[in-house]
Amino acid sequence: MAKRTVISEQKVRDAHRAGESFIVVPERAIITSLARDASRALGVEFRTAGQADTPPPKPTGPRKVAIGSDHGGFALKAELTPFLESLGWAVHDVGTHSEESCDYPDFAYATARMVADGRARLGIMIDGAGLGSAMVCNKVYRIRAASPYNEFTAWNARAHNDANVLTLGSRTLGIEVCKSIVRVFLETDFEGGRHAKRVGKISDVDEAYRGKQ
């Protein structure tokens, strides 16, 4: 009996590090559960030999992301902006525009409003720890802000929670980790299914308290 190829989590991660967007999977290959999880988190597809030359479908609709920061996140915002553009996103910078001391709630609110009003598909807000900004953004109607700390939590925030704003801490994460989190967050779609009911309950709470603010 011919030996079957095993596609492991490490193979997926190696492909991601090499900049590959897919892995060619031989017929009857075994794909481990960890490999499938890594595939979702990192955006690396599994393709059969016949699909290998087929490019992935291009996303439709406006790909605009709002980005904001306070003075503590200004430098990281400046580094992430060209990275976002390299991923094909139009960037709307709501400020701040210098390292002069300012208040993160002002810019977190501006970022969240861009998304809530439909002027941006997703939002990114950066302060020192990413936590205060998440609190502000989640006060805005229809915003589900998350503060992931690695690729898996970024994937989970989008795939399971339909998060629409990402908050980052400039003092807690390095630039390369932030880039990985941002890439996964932007490239992961909400899975719906059983998760839609749960996200719907988040929206129910949002609706219940909307008139009490």
N, C-alpha and C positions, 0 to 999 in steps of 0.2 A: 504494500500500500504506500502510495506516495506521501511524503511528509507534508503537512499543511503549514503554510506560512502563518506566523503569529505577529500581529501588529500590536506593539506594546505602547504604553504611555510614553516611554523614553523615545520611541521612534517618532511620535507626534511632536514631542518637544524639540527633538533634533531638527525636524523639518521646519518648525517655527523659527528656531534660532538661525537657520540657513535662509530665512526669508521666503520659504515655500508656502504657497496657499493651499496645496493639496498633496495627498499621498496616493500613488497608484497601488491599488489593492488587487493582488492576484485572485483568480477564481478560487472559491472555497477557502479563502483565508479566514483566520480566526482573529476577530478584533476584540480585544479585552474591554471590559467595562471602564477601566481607568483610562484606556486610550480614547474611548468615546467621550468621556467627560472632558479630557484634555482637548479633544477636537472641538467641542462646543466652546470651551473657555478661550482657546487660542485662535479660533477661526480657521483651522486647518481641515479641509474637506477630505473625505475618502472618495476616490473615484476608481472605477474599473478601467481596464486598459483601453476600452472603446471610448471612454469619456475623457481620457487624459488630455486630449488636444482641444477640448471644448472649454472656452473661457467661461468663468462664472458670470451669471447675469448681472448687469449693471443696476444699481439701485435707482428707483424712480422718485420723483418729487424733489422738493427743495432740500438740499443738504446744508443747512445753515446751523451753526452752533454758536450760542452766546457764551462769552467767557468774561469772568470778572475776578477781581482780587482786591484785597486790602494791601497796605504797604508791605506786609510780611510775605505776601504771595506774589508781589509784582515781578520779581526776577524769574520765578518759575513760570508765570504766565507768559513772559517774554520768550522763554525757551520753548514753551508748548505751542505757541501760536504758529510758527512755521511748520511744526510737526503736524498740526491739525490740517494745515493747508496741503501738506504733502499727501495726506490721506484723502484729499478731494473734498474737504469741507470748506465752505465759506465762513469766515470767522467774523463775528460782530463783537468787538471789545467794548464793554460798558464801563471800563475803568477799574481801578484807579490807573493813572498814567504816570505815576512817579513813586518813589519810595518815601515820600513825605507822609508822616503819620496821618491815618484816617480811620474811619469806623467801618468794620466789615459788614454790619447790617445793611448799610446803604447800598453796597455793591452786590451783596447776596440777593437783596430784594430786586434790584434792577435786573440781575441775571434771571431770577425766577419769573419775573413779569414778562420778559422776552418770550419765555417758553409758554407761560400760561396764556398769553395773548396770541399765540400762534405765529409769532414773528421769528421763532427759531425752533428747530425740531427738538434739540436737546440743549442743555446748559452745563457749564463747568464753572465752579467757583472755588477759589483758592484763598485760604488764610493760613495762620500758623499751624493749626491742628486739624482743620476741616470740620470741626464739630459745631462751633458756633454758627457757621454759615449754613450747615445742614438744618439747624434749629430754625433759623430765619426762613430759609427756603420752604420748609415744610409748613410754615404759617400761611403761605400763599395758596389760594384755592387751586385745586387740580395739580399741585406739584407733589411729586414723590421723590424727595432727594435722598441719596444714599452716599455714604462715606466709605467706600471699599478700601481695603488695605493690601489686596493682591488680585491676581487675575481671576481666581475662582469667585471671590466675592463680587467683583465687577460683573462677571458673567451672570451670577445669580441675581444681582440687583436688576439687570435688564430682562433676563429670560424668565424669571419667576415673579419679580415684583413690579415689572414695567416701570422702573425708575426713569425719570426724565431729566433729572439734574444730578450731576456728579460733583461731590465736594472733596477737595484734597487738602492735605496739610503739608505746607512747604518745609516744616521743621521735623516732620516725622517720616517722610519718604524721599528717596533719591530720585533724580530726574529719569533714570532708565526705568525704575519701577513705575513711576508716574506715567511714562509713555506706554508701558505695557497695559496698565490699568485703563488708560484713556482709549487705546486701540480696541481692547476687548469691549469696553462700554459702548463705544460708537458702532462697532460692527456686529453686536449681538441684538437679535430681535426678540421681542416678547413671544413666548411659546404659546400663550393662551391656554386652551384646554382646562384642566383642573385648576390652573393658577388664575384663570379669569374670574372665577367665583370669589376667590380670596382678595384679589385686587379690587373687585367690585365692592367688597365689604370695607376696604380702605376708603373708597369713594363715598360709601354710605356715611361714614364718620365725617368725612369732609363736608358732605351736604348737610348733615345734622347740625353742625356747628357754624355753618356759613353765615346764617342770619344772626348769630349771637356775638359776632366779632365787633 
